[in-house]
C-alpha cells in the first residue's frame, strides 16, 4: 500500500444477491467496488428492486473500484417478477406434430380446429 492510497489494492466482492438496490449500492461502496446494472438504465434511482444475480461471484478478489454487474428481479409489467434472466429450455418441441400442421397452409383436417361444416363425415 502506498501513502495516500484508499486501501488495499485488492478487495473481495460482497454477496449482493437478495439485497434491495439501495442496500446493494451501500454494501458495494463500503467494500470498495462499483455496481453496474445493464438491465436497469436508471439504476441509481432504484430502491426496492432485489438483486437476483451478480458477477463476479461473492468472495472473488478484484481490484479496488472494479465493476460488479448485478441483475434485478423483474418488477410489475416485466413478466410477473421472480424470473431474472430468461434462457431457452431444452428439449424443444419436435419438428412434427401440431407445430408442423399449423405452419403449413391449406385446409384443416377433419376435427382439427376447423368449423363443423368443414369436417368430413364418416
Secondary structure, 3 states (H helix, E strand, C coil): CCCCCCCCCEEECCCCCCCEHHHHHHHHHHHCCEEECCCCCCHHHCCCCEEEEEECCCCCEEECCCEEEEEECCCCCCCCCCCCCCCCCCCCCCCCHHHHHHHCCCCCCCCCCCCHHHCCCC
